[in-house]
Amino acid sequence: MVRAGSDRRPDSHGRAYAAKHYKSPQSKSCTLTPFRLHSKMPCKAISTLLVVFLLFAGQFVAAHPGANDLPPRRRVTQGQRTKSLLINPPALPQLPTADAVAATDDPLNIDNIQADILAGMHKDKELFFFFSVNDATTFKSKLKSDILPLITTTRQILAVNTQPITAAVNIAFSSTGLVTLGVDSTAIGDSDFVAGQFSETDTIGDNPSLWNSAFTGTGIHGVFLLASDTIDNINTELANIQSILGSSITEIHRLQGAARPGSESGHEHFGFMDGIAQPAVNGFTNPVLPGQTSVNAGVFLLGEQDDPNQGSRPSWAVDGSFLVFRQLQQLVPEFNQFLTDHPLDTDTLTPEQGSELLGARMVGRWKSGAPVFLSPTADDPELGADRNRNNDFNYLIASDPAPGTENHFNQTRCPFSAHIRKVHPRGDLDPSVENQHFIIRSSIPYGPEVTNAEAASSTTSVDRGLAFVSYQSNIFNGFVFLQSIWINSVGFPFGKVDPTVGVDPIIGSLGGGPKNISGLDPAVPCPDADNCMGQLDVSHDVVLPRGTYASITSGPIWGVISY
């Protein structure tokens, strides 16, 4: 057990695992040691915005004087909604009802968890409003009297008639934000959170000089997350919040996200259905779909079972979560041109089909959401839209006479480096190793559709991409581990016959340099380590992180108003 404020991070196959398996693609001296990173790592760099916040909704108020005179939480606004503010693509796992949550073996307290943490990728429109606090006294007073009743809980978001009429509101605070408001951020027990967004830039391959300037310092103290079915509703709620808080806050940055239009709803800007492989959270997810991995809630929520620091969290942090935000610019015209220039299997497929196959193998799914492992040569939209089948597989291939040997070299059905295999290597690792690194993704696209001029020139001129959000109870075990040890490692999945399978071809980075990826062409075999041919040079990054920020969400609101 790791005590709050300690610099020692929980191993749990985390940093010790990293030290054993990870080496920088650029330098052998770029290594990780257990519990602490070397500070002079000449690692990769790309532009990223990393925001780490703590979001939590609950228990702190009960542990401090003045807790009983808080205003009532908003349950149902005047009137009731008849149209959900969420989207529900058939390919994605559905959210449970409150009754279904109550029917689980050990249900979570969904009145104590802010809505965005467990809702996942179901938002129609969402605004991220980053701010700094100018007047802590006024801010805390208004937070208690006027903002707290606006905060939307998980219970509220699960049914249309309990969703807020205007917009769902959540709030999260950075470590510097908590300190500004008089809260000891070290008591939460996550040194990555306290260190701030620059502490892991080398590790995750980011170059802060390329970030949006709003994220290059420590001036962001918090973020409001506002979600609704129209941007007008979001703007109305934001105006209300700004009127309440007045000059006690200053806007630092905002990013408006929205589900893509029409049949592209649920797809990110490259065109692929996103969010299919969310984990099943014990005490919340019901029913669990075929292929969903059941994970204890403490992997995502502070103070719950399997939280690495469960025994040392302050009571007011229980059911909070660390929010990692990344503004990821997607170079869609350039990505499409790369696929056009490198079609696969041109002897039997048209160039268009060959390009589509390459994109699917880079991602690991066809645009419909159908996994290439189950449909290796062509898209299967019916499979992609079937939530009971589109996630029900692993990467194990039965072989005879030596069971399991093909799993070390056979990439015909899915490359080792495919994006969804890098981040969820089902079957490549024992579940006891993988499960602690799951995150809940709650992302949403931002920016307009590709213009005709951009498509014709194959050049991005308008910013668009993904407002990436992940929730985890330990920042290193979650986002940092996935990005640095799996996504950006040329050797992961480890133990394959080709020791240099390459980085994730979609979001992996080698400092902006060429990325040699093996296994993308199913016609090129890899029978042994000396005969792994056909590496494809993905010459440019097509996803550019424009900043990263970490915060804590769902609990500090109680800590802030009680101090």
Backbone torsions as a table, in degrees:
resi	resn	phi	psi	omega
1	MET	NA	136.8	179.8
2	VAL	-102.2	129.9	-177.3
3	ARG	-82.4	151.6	-178.5
4	ALA	-57.7	137.1	177.0
5	GLY	82.3	-6.4	-179.9
6	SER	-71.8	147.4	175.8
7	ASP	-81.3	-10.6	-179.0
8	ARG	-81.9	122.8	-179.4
9	ARG	-91.4	152.0	177.4
10	PRO	-64.7	135.8	179.5
11	ASP	-69.3	-72.3	177.4
12	SER	44.3	43.6	-177.5
13	HIS	63.5	23.5	-176.8
14	GLY	-92.4	-95.4	-175.6
15	ARG	-70.6	-30.7	175.3
16	ALA	-66.2	-39.9	175.6
17	TYR	-61.5	-41.4	179.6
18	ALA	-63.3	-44.1	-179.0
19	ALA	-62.2	-33.8	-177.3
20	LYS	-76.0	-37.8	-168.2
21	HIS	-110.2	-21.4	-169.4
22	TYR	-100.5	132.0	168.1
23	LYS	-133.5	144.3	179.1
24	SER	-61.1	138.1	175.6
25	PRO	-63.8	-16.3	-176.9
26	GLN	-104.0	-25.8	-173.6
27	SER	-151.3	134.0	178.1
28	LYS	-68.2	-17.9	179.9
29	SER	-82.7	-5.8	179.6
30	CYS	-86.3	84.5	-175.2
31	THR	-122.2	163.4	175.0
32	LEU	-111.1	134.4	173.1
33	THR	-106.7	157.2	179.5
34	PRO	-54.6	129.4	170.1
35	PHE	74.8	-12.6	-178.9
36	ARG	-150.2	140.5	177.7
37	LEU	-90.1	142.1	168.7
38	HIS	-65.8	138.4	-175.2
39	SER	-87.7	-9.9	-176.4
40	LYS	-110.8	44.7	-176.7
41	MET	-85.1	116.8	178.9
42	PRO	-79.4	63.1	-171.1
43	CYS	-89.9	-177.3	-177.4
44	LYS	-66.3	163.2	178.0
45	ALA	-148.5	130.7	169.5
46	ILE	-138.5	170.5	-178.3
47	SER	-84.0	129.1	-177.0
48	THR	-147.2	146.1	172.0
49	LEU	-111.4	110.0	-179.4
50	LEU	-111.4	117.7	179.2
51	VAL	-120.2	122.4	177.0
52	VAL	-111.9	119.0	178.8
53	PHE	-121.9	158.6	169.5
54	LEU	-107.2	123.5	179.4
55	LEU	-117.8	118.8	176.4
56	PHE	-151.9	151.1	-168.2
57	ALA	-116.9	5.5	-165.2
58	GLY	-132.8	-67.8	-160.6
59	GLN	-92.5	-14.1	-169.8
60	PHE	-59.2	-36.2	-176.3
61	VAL	-59.2	-33.7	-176.9
62	ALA	-71.9	-17.1	-175.2
63	ALA	-97.7	2.7	-173.9
64	HIS	-131.9	152.2	177.7
65	PRO	-60.1	146.9	179.6
66	GLY	87.2	-0.1	-176.2
67	ALA	-65.4	-31.8	-172.1
68	ASN	-78.1	-13.2	-178.6
69	ASP	-102.1	22.2	176.2
70	LEU	-72.1	151.1	176.9
71	PRO	-68.8	155.7	179.8
72	PRO	-66.5	145.1	174.7
73	ARG	-69.4	146.8	177.4
74	ARG	-72.6	121.7	177.2
75	ARG	-97.5	-59.2	178.5
76	VAL	-136.2	128.2	179.0
77	THR	-74.8	173.8	179.5
78	GLN	-59.7	129.4	-174.5
79	GLY	79.2	-179.3	-180.0
80	GLN	-137.8	148.3	175.1
81	ARG	-72.4	148.4	172.2
82	THR	-116.0	-9.3	179.7
83	LYS	-128.7	131.0	-177.0
84	SER	-67.2	146.9	173.7
85	LEU	-87.1	4.0	178.4
86	LEU	-107.4	161.7	170.8
87	ILE	-102.1	162.2	-177.5
88	ASN	-145.2	67.7	178.1
89	PRO	-59.9	141.1	-176.4
90	PRO	-62.5	-22.0	-178.1
91	ALA	-75.7	-22.6	-172.6
92	LEU	-93.0	150.5	173.9
93	PRO	-58.8	135.7	177.0
94	GLN	-77.0	151.5	173.0
95	LEU	-74.4	146.5	178.9
96	PRO	-75.8	164.1	168.8
97	THR	-81.7	164.7	176.7
98	ALA	-62.0	-35.6	177.7
99	ASP	-66.0	-37.3	178.7
100	ALA	-67.0	-36.8	175.9
101	VAL	-63.1	-45.1	-179.1
102	ALA	-62.3	-24.3	-177.9
103	ALA	-84.0	-5.8	177.7
104	THR	-71.7	165.5	-174.4
105	ASP	-61.1	-40.9	-177.6
106	ASP	-141.1	77.2	-170.5
107	PRO	-64.5	143.2	174.4
108	LEU	-72.3	158.1	175.9
109	ASN	-83.4	90.7	-173.3
110	ILE	-76.1	-3.2	169.9
111	ASP	-84.0	-7.8	-174.0
112	ASN	-111.6	7.4	-174.5
113	ILE	-125.4	125.9	177.7
114	GLN	-62.5	149.9	-165.9
115	ALA	-63.2	-35.3	-169.8
116	ASP	-71.4	-24.5	-172.4
117	ILE	-62.4	-48.7	-174.4
118	LEU	-99.5	-10.6	-176.9
119	ALA	-71.3	-26.5	177.4
120	GLY	69.9	-150.6	-168.4
121	MET	-93.7	61.6	-177.2
122	HIS	-119.7	11.8	-176.6
123	LYS	-79.0	141.8	175.8
124	ASP	-86.8	-54.1	175.3
125	LYS	-131.7	140.9	179.1
126	GLU	-150.1	134.8	176.4
127	LEU	-112.2	133.2	172.4
128	PHE	-105.0	113.1	-175.8
129	PHE	-113.9	103.4	-177.2
130	PHE	-90.7	138.3	-174.3
131	PHE	-144.1	162.4	169.6
132	SER	-115.3	157.0	-179.3
133	VAL	-102.3	124.4	178.8
134	ASN	-95.5	-34.5	-174.8
135	ASP	-131.4	95.6	-174.0
136	ALA	-63.8	-38.3	-177.6
137	THR	-63.1	-49.5	179.2
138	THR	-65.4	-42.3	-179.0
139	PHE	-59.4	-47.2	-178.3
140	LYS	-65.4	-37.5	178.5
141	SER	-63.4	-45.9	180.0
142	LYS	-71.1	-33.1	176.8
143	LEU	-59.8	-42.0	-178.7
144	LYS	-71.8	-45.3	-171.3
145	SER	-84.3	-32.1	-169.8
146	ASP	-125.1	-33.7	-177.2
147	ILE	-82.4	-41.9	-178.9
148	LEU	-51.9	-44.1	179.0
149	PRO	-64.4	-16.1	-179.2
150	LEU	-86.7	-17.7	-173.7
151	ILE	-65.2	130.4	-175.9
152	THR	-95.4	129.5	-179.6
153	THR	-94.3	169.4	177.5
154	THR	-61.7	-41.5	179.6
155	ARG	-57.1	-43.8	-177.4
156	GLN	-62.7	-37.8	-173.0
157	ILE	-75.7	-16.8	-171.9
158	LEU	-78.2	-16.6	-179.9
159	ALA	-130.4	140.9	-177.8
160	VAL	-59.4	-41.3	-174.2
161	ASN	-76.7	-4.3	173.9
162	THR	-113.2	-2.5	176.2
163	GLN	-71.2	147.3	178.8
164	PRO	-62.0	144.6	-177.9
165	ILE	-63.5	-44.1	-174.6
166	THR	-88.9	-67.2	-178.0
167	ALA	-157.0	147.7	171.3
168	ALA	-75.7	140.7	-177.7
169	VAL	-126.9	127.6	169.9
170	ASN	-128.0	161.0	-178.7
171	ILE	-141.8	146.8	179.2
172	ALA	-143.5	155.8	-177.3
173	PHE	-127.7	142.2	172.2
174	SER	-79.9	171.0	177.2
175	SER	-61.1	-44.8	178.8
176	THR	-66.5	-29.6	175.8
177	GLY	-65.4	-43.9	177.9
178	LEU	-62.3	-43.3	179.4
179	VAL	-61.6	-42.3	178.4
180	THR	-58.6	-32.8	-178.2
181	LEU	-93.2	9.3	174.5
182	GLY	84.5	20.2	-179.1
183	VAL	-108.1	135.7	178.6
184	ASP	-76.6	102.2	-176.4
185	SER	-71.2	-21.2	179.4
186	THR	-70.0	-21.6	-178.6
187	ALA	-65.5	-19.0	-178.5
188	ILE	-71.3	-28.3	172.7
189	GLY	87.6	35.4	175.1
190	ASP	-137.1	106.3	-173.9
191	SER	-68.5	-28.4	176.1
192	ASP	-65.3	-38.9	177.6
193	PHE	-64.1	-45.4	-178.1
194	VAL	-67.5	-37.9	-177.4
195	ALA	-67.1	-27.9	177.7
196	GLY	93.8	178.2	-168.8
197	GLN	-69.1	-19.9	-177.8
198	PHE	-84.8	-9.3	-173.1
199	SER	-69.5	-22.3	-175.4
200	GLU	-119.8	15.9	-173.6
201	THR	-62.3	-43.7	177.3
202	ASP	-63.1	-41.7	-175.7
203	THR	-63.1	-42.6	-176.2
204	ILE	-91.6	1.6	174.9
205	GLY	83.2	25.3	-177.7
206	ASP	-97.1	150.0	173.4
207	ASN	-116.7	100.2	-175.8
208	PRO	-59.8	-21.7	179.6
209	SER	-66.4	-17.4	178.7
210	LEU	-98.9	1.7	179.4
211	TRP	-72.4	159.6	165.0
212	ASN	-57.7	135.9	-173.6
213	SER	-60.3	-23.1	180.0
214	ALA	-62.6	-23.7	-173.7
215	PHE	-107.6	11.6	-176.0
216	THR	-91.3	0.0	177.0
217	GLY	-129.3	-157.6	-179.6
218	THR	-115.9	23.3	-174.5
219	GLY	-80.0	-14.6	178.2
220	ILE	-79.5	119.8	-178.5
221	HIS	-101.3	-22.5	-178.7
222	GLY	-167.0	174.1	178.1
223	VAL	-144.9	135.3	168.2
224	PHE	-94.3	135.1	173.2
225	LEU	-110.4	116.6	-178.0
226	LEU	-119.3	125.0	-176.4
227	ALA	-127.8	140.0	177.3
228	SER	-161.2	-172.4	179.1
229	ASP	-96.0	-7.9	175.6
230	THR	-139.8	150.4	176.7
231	ILE	-69.6	-32.2	176.9
232	ASP	-59.2	-42.1	177.6
233	ASN	-62.0	-42.0	179.1
234	ILE	-63.0	-44.3	-179.5
235	ASN	-64.0	-35.5	178.0
236	THR	-64.4	-46.0	179.8
237	GLU	-67.2	-38.4	178.1
238	LEU	-63.3	-42.7	178.0
239	ALA	-60.3	-37.1	177.4
240	ASN	-63.4	-46.0	-180.0
241	ILE	-63.8	-43.4	179.2
242	GLN	-64.5	-35.9	177.1
243	SER	-65.8	-40.0	179.6
244	ILE	-65.0	-46.7	-173.0
245	LEU	-85.4	-22.8	175.0
246	GLY	53.7	-136.1	-176.3
247	SER	-79.7	3.8	178.6
248	SER	-72.8	-14.3	176.2
249	ILE	-130.2	160.0	173.0
250	THR	-129.8	133.0	176.7
251	GLU	-67.9	133.6	177.2
252	ILE	-105.8	-40.8	-175.9
253	HIS	-165.3	149.6	171.7
254	ARG	-139.8	148.9	177.5
255	LEU	-138.9	120.8	179.8
256	GLN	-95.3	121.4	176.6
257	GLY	-107.7	158.2	178.3
258	ALA	-159.1	142.6	172.1
259	ALA	-61.6	145.5	-179.6
260	ARG	-69.7	156.4	-170.1
261	PRO	-76.1	155.1	170.6
262	GLY	57.7	-131.8	-176.7
263	SER	-69.6	-10.7	178.6
264	GLU	-87.0	0.7	178.1
265	SER	-58.0	128.3	-176.8
266	GLY	93.0	-10.4	178.7
267	HIS	-97.5	144.2	173.1
268	GLU	-82.7	179.8	-168.7
269	HIS	-69.6	-22.3	173.4
270	PHE	-73.1	-13.0	174.4
271	GLY	107.6	3.5	-174.4
272	PHE	-97.8	136.8	174.6
273	MET	-58.8	135.0	-171.7
274	ASP	-125.9	138.3	174.2
275	GLY	102.1	12.7	-176.1
276	ILE	-68.5	-40.8	-169.2
277	ALA	-95.1	42.0	174.6
278	GLN	-66.6	142.5	176.3
279	PRO	-69.7	157.3	171.8
280	ALA	-88.6	123.6	-176.8
281	VAL	-92.4	117.5	179.2
282	ASN	-60.7	132.7	-176.4
283	GLY	90.4	0.4	179.6
284	PHE	-138.0	-55.1	-174.2
285	THR	-72.0	125.3	-179.9
286	ASN	-163.2	113.6	6.0
287	PRO	-83.8	163.8	172.7
288	VAL	-88.3	125.7	-176.0
289	LEU	-79.9	156.6	174.8
290	PRO	-56.0	130.1	179.7
291	GLY	90.4	-15.5	176.8
292	GLN	-71.2	138.0	177.5
293	THR	-91.4	122.4	178.0
294	SER	-80.7	126.1	-175.8
295	VAL	-130.2	138.9	178.2
296	ASN	-64.6	146.8	-171.0
297	ALA	-62.0	-26.6	-178.0
298	GLY	-67.0	-11.6	173.0
299	VAL	-68.5	-23.2	-177.6
300	PHE	-116.8	-31.7	-173.4
301	LEU	-112.9	133.8	179.7
302	LEU	-66.6	136.6	174.7
303	GLY	84.8	-3.5	179.1
304	GLU	-96.5	171.2	-175.4
305	GLN	-57.8	130.2	-178.3
306	ASP	81.9	6.3	165.8
307	ASP	-66.2	122.8	-176.6
308	PRO	-57.4	-25.9	-179.5
309	ASN	-112.9	29.6	-172.0
310	GLN	-53.0	-42.5	-174.6
311	GLY	-75.8	-11.1	-174.9
312	SER	-118.6	5.7	177.3
313	ARG	-71.4	140.5	171.7
314	PRO	-65.3	150.6	-174.5
315	SER	-59.6	-31.6	-177.3
316	TRP	-74.8	-9.6	179.8
317	ALA	-93.5	-7.2	-176.5
318	VAL	-59.8	134.1	-178.5
319	ASP	73.0	11.9	168.9
320	GLY	-83.2	175.7	178.8
321	SER	-153.3	151.5	174.1
322	PHE	-87.1	123.0	179.5
323	LEU	-97.9	122.1	171.8
324	VAL	-107.5	123.1	-178.8
325	PHE	-112.3	134.1	175.4
326	ARG	-134.5	127.4	173.9
327	GLN	-91.2	104.7	-172.9
328	LEU	-106.9	107.9	176.6
329	GLN	-76.5	133.3	179.3
330	GLN	-109.8	124.4	179.0
331	LEU	-89.9	80.4	-171.0
332	VAL	-67.4	-48.8	179.2
333	PRO	-59.7	-38.9	179.5
334	GLU	-67.5	-39.2	176.6
335	PHE	-62.0	-45.7	179.9
336	ASN	-63.7	-36.7	178.9
337	GLN	-67.5	-38.4	177.4
338	PHE	-60.6	-43.3	178.5
339	LEU	-64.0	-39.8	179.2
340	THR	-63.1	-36.4	-177.0
341	ASP	-78.3	-14.2	-174.6
342	HIS	-133.8	55.6	179.1
343	PRO	-66.1	146.1	179.7
344	LEU	-97.1	154.4	170.4
345	ASP	52.6	51.3	-174.5
346	THR	-69.4	-11.7	178.9
347	ASP	-72.9	-30.9	-176.7
348	THR	-117.1	-13.4	-178.4
349	LEU	-115.1	153.7	170.3
350	THR	-68.9	160.0	176.9
351	PRO	-55.4	-38.7	179.1
352	GLU	-64.0	-42.9	178.5
353	GLN	-66.9	-37.7	178.2
354	GLY	-65.1	-37.4	176.7
355	SER	-67.7	-40.5	178.4
356	GLU	-63.7	-38.5	179.0
357	LEU	-65.3	-41.2	178.6
358	LEU	-61.5	-45.8	178.7
359	GLY	-60.3	-41.8	180.0
360	ALA	-64.7	-38.5	-179.3
361	ARG	-74.0	-29.6	174.5
362	MET	-66.8	-40.0	-178.9
363	VAL	-83.9	-38.2	-173.5
364	GLY	98.9	-4.4	175.3
365	ARG	-140.0	152.8	169.5
366	TRP	-76.1	167.7	-176.7
367	LYS	-60.4	-28.0	178.4
368	SER	-69.8	-18.6	-173.0
369	GLY	105.9	-8.7	178.0
370	ALA	-65.5	128.7	179.7
371	PRO	-72.4	139.8	179.0
372	VAL	-66.4	-24.6	178.9
373	PHE	-63.5	-33.3	179.2
374	LEU	-92.5	-24.6	-179.3
375	SER	-135.2	77.6	-165.7
376	PRO	-75.7	-17.4	-173.0
377	THR	-114.6	-19.3	-178.2
378	ALA	-154.6	154.6	178.2
379	ASP	-66.0	150.0	177.5
380	ASP	-132.5	86.4	-175.3
381	PRO	-57.9	-33.2	178.3
382	GLU	-65.0	-42.0	175.9
383	LEU	-63.8	-44.1	-178.5
384	GLY	-60.7	-34.9	-177.2
385	ALA	-87.5	-3.4	-176.5
386	ASP	-97.9	101.0	-176.7
387	ARG	-65.6	-13.7	177.7
388	ASN	-87.8	-6.8	-179.0
389	ARG	-126.9	-27.2	-169.1
390	ASN	-73.5	-5.6	178.4
391	ASN	-126.0	9.1	-173.4
392	ASP	-98.1	76.3	179.6
393	PHE	-163.9	164.9	165.9
394	ASN	-138.9	177.3	-172.9
395	TYR	-95.1	17.4	179.4
396	LEU	-82.8	133.0	179.1
397	ILE	-116.6	123.6	178.4
398	ALA	-67.9	132.3	179.7
399	SER	-131.4	154.0	-178.1
400	ASP	-139.8	131.4	13.7
401	PRO	-95.5	-1.5	-176.9
402	ALA	-109.7	94.5	-176.0
403	PRO	-56.0	132.5	174.7
404	GLY	90.1	-13.1	-175.4
405	THR	-66.7	-34.9	-178.7
406	GLU	-64.1	-25.3	-179.2
407	ASN	-64.8	-13.9	-178.6
408	HIS	-92.4	-12.3	-178.6
409	PHE	-139.9	-16.2	-173.2
410	ASN	-85.0	111.5	178.2
411	GLN	-114.5	15.6	-174.7
412	THR	-65.0	-32.4	-177.9
413	ARG	-95.0	-21.6	175.0
414	CYS	-165.8	126.3	177.4
415	PRO	-61.3	148.2	175.1
416	PHE	-60.8	-30.9	-174.6
417	SER	-90.0	-2.2	-178.5
418	ALA	-52.5	142.3	-173.8
419	HIS	-51.7	-50.9	-174.9
420	ILE	-72.0	-19.6	176.1
421	ARG	-80.8	-34.9	176.8
422	LYS	-61.7	-43.7	-173.2
423	VAL	-90.9	-14.3	178.7
424	HIS	-146.8	75.8	-173.0
425	PRO	-79.4	59.8	-175.6
426	ARG	-57.9	122.4	-178.7
427	GLY	89.8	-28.9	176.3
428	ASP	-73.7	-24.6	178.7
429	LEU	-128.7	154.4	172.6
430	ASP	-66.0	138.6	180.0
431	PRO	-53.8	-31.2	-179.8
432	SER	-64.6	-24.3	177.3
433	VAL	-84.4	-43.4	-174.1
434	GLU	-75.9	-38.1	-166.5
435	ASN	-58.8	-34.1	-177.3
436	GLN	-72.0	-9.4	-178.7
437	HIS	-104.9	8.7	176.2
438	PHE	-67.7	149.1	171.9
439	ILE	-129.2	158.1	168.0
440	ILE	-97.7	121.9	178.4
441	ARG	-92.2	135.8	-179.8
442	SER	-136.1	50.8	-171.1
443	SER	-90.3	169.7	178.7
444	ILE	-156.2	142.1	176.7
445	PRO	-66.2	154.5	170.7
446	TYR	-133.2	158.2	177.3
447	GLY	88.8	163.0	-175.8
448	PRO	-77.8	171.8	173.8
449	GLU	-67.8	160.3	179.0
450	VAL	-63.6	133.0	179.5
451	THR	-80.7	162.8	177.1
452	ASN	-61.3	-37.9	-179.4
453	ALA	-66.0	-40.1	178.1
454	GLU	-65.4	-43.4	179.8
455	ALA	-62.7	-39.6	-178.1
456	ALA	-69.1	-34.9	-177.1
457	SER	-94.4	-8.4	-175.8
458	SER	55.3	35.4	-177.3
459	THR	-135.8	129.6	177.9
460	THR	-74.2	129.0	174.8
461	SER	-124.9	-9.3	179.9
462	VAL	-124.0	133.2	-178.1
463	ASP	-70.3	128.8	175.0
464	ARG	-151.8	160.7	178.6
465	GLY	166.9	-144.9	-176.0
466	LEU	-125.6	127.0	168.4
467	ALA	-84.8	92.2	-174.9
468	PHE	-79.4	131.6	175.7
469	VAL	-133.2	129.8	172.1
470	SER	-127.7	149.8	176.9
471	TYR	-120.3	136.0	-180.0
472	GLN	-157.9	156.6	179.3
473	SER	-89.6	-10.4	178.1
474	ASN	-142.3	117.1	-171.2
475	ILE	-64.9	-39.5	179.7
476	PHE	-68.6	-47.6	-178.9
477	ASN	-61.0	-29.3	-178.7
478	GLY	-91.3	-105.1	-171.6
479	PHE	-57.2	-49.4	-174.1
480	VAL	-61.6	-43.3	179.9
481	PHE	-62.7	-48.4	-177.9
482	LEU	-59.4	-45.3	-175.8
483	GLN	-70.4	-41.2	-172.0
484	SER	-90.3	-37.2	-172.3
485	ILE	-94.6	-30.5	-179.7
486	TRP	-107.0	-56.4	-172.8
487	ILE	-64.8	-47.3	-174.6
488	ASN	-92.6	5.7	179.7
489	SER	-92.3	126.2	179.2
490	VAL	-72.4	-12.6	-176.7
491	GLY	-104.3	0.9	-177.5
492	PHE	-99.6	137.6	4.1
493	PRO	-66.7	135.3	-178.4
494	PHE	-72.4	154.9	174.3
495	GLY	88.2	6.0	177.9
496	LYS	-84.7	162.1	-176.8
497	VAL	-66.0	-30.3	174.5
498	ASP	-94.4	109.2	-176.3
499	PRO	-75.5	-5.7	-179.9
500	THR	-126.9	65.1	-178.5
501	VAL	-67.7	-22.7	178.4
502	GLY	107.5	165.1	176.6
503	VAL	-77.0	170.2	172.8
504	ASP	-57.0	121.0	-175.2
505	PRO	-70.4	-13.0	-179.3
506	ILE	-96.4	-54.5	-174.6
507	ILE	-118.1	5.6	174.9
508	GLY	-76.8	159.4	-177.7
509	SER	-144.7	141.6	169.8
510	LEU	-121.8	50.2	179.2
511	GLY	68.2	26.0	-179.3
512	GLY	87.4	-4.9	-179.3
513	GLY	-82.7	176.4	-179.7
514	PRO	-59.2	145.2	178.7
515	LYS	-119.5	109.9	179.9
516	ASN	-88.5	112.7	-173.8
517	ILE	-112.4	126.6	176.7
518	SER	-97.0	158.6	174.0
519	GLY	86.1	-2.8	-178.3
520	LEU	-70.9	-29.9	178.0
521	ASP	-97.5	112.4	-177.1
522	PRO	-68.0	-14.2	-179.1
523	ALA	-82.3	-10.4	-179.0
524	VAL	-101.3	112.9	-176.4
525	PRO	-78.3	164.8	174.8
526	CYS	-137.2	73.6	-173.9
527	PRO	-69.2	-28.6	178.0
528	ASP	-157.8	174.9	-172.9
529	ALA	-63.0	-24.3	-178.1
530	ASP	-89.1	-4.7	-175.3
531	ASN	-130.9	35.0	176.3
532	CYS	-90.0	100.9	-174.4
533	MET	-112.7	178.3	171.8
534	GLY	77.3	29.7	175.2
535	GLN	-67.3	135.5	-179.9
536	LEU	-102.7	130.1	-179.6
537	ASP	-85.7	104.8	172.0
538	VAL	-84.6	93.9	-161.1
539	SER	-73.0	-20.8	-177.2
540	HIS	-138.1	148.3	171.9
541	ASP	-66.2	134.5	176.8
542	VAL	-107.1	-3.9	172.6
543	VAL	-125.6	120.1	-177.1
544	LEU	-114.8	106.7	176.7
545	PRO	-65.3	126.1	-178.6
546	ARG	-102.9	8.7	175.6
547	GLY	155.0	151.5	179.4
548	THR	-137.0	141.3	-175.6
549	TYR	-147.0	139.1	-178.3
550	ALA	-120.5	140.3	-178.1
551	SER	-149.0	171.3	176.3
552	ILE	-114.7	131.9	-172.7
553	THR	-127.5	144.4	171.8
554	SER	96.4	-10.6	179.9
555	GLY	-131.1	-39.2	-174.2
556	PRO	-59.7	-20.4	178.6
557	ILE	-56.3	-36.5	178.9
558	TRP	-72.8	-40.2	178.3
559	GLY	-63.6	-40.6	-177.5
560	VAL	-63.8	-45.2	-174.3
561	ILE	-79.6	-9.8	-178.1
562	SER	-98.1	-14.6	179.1
563	TYR	-83.7	NA	NA
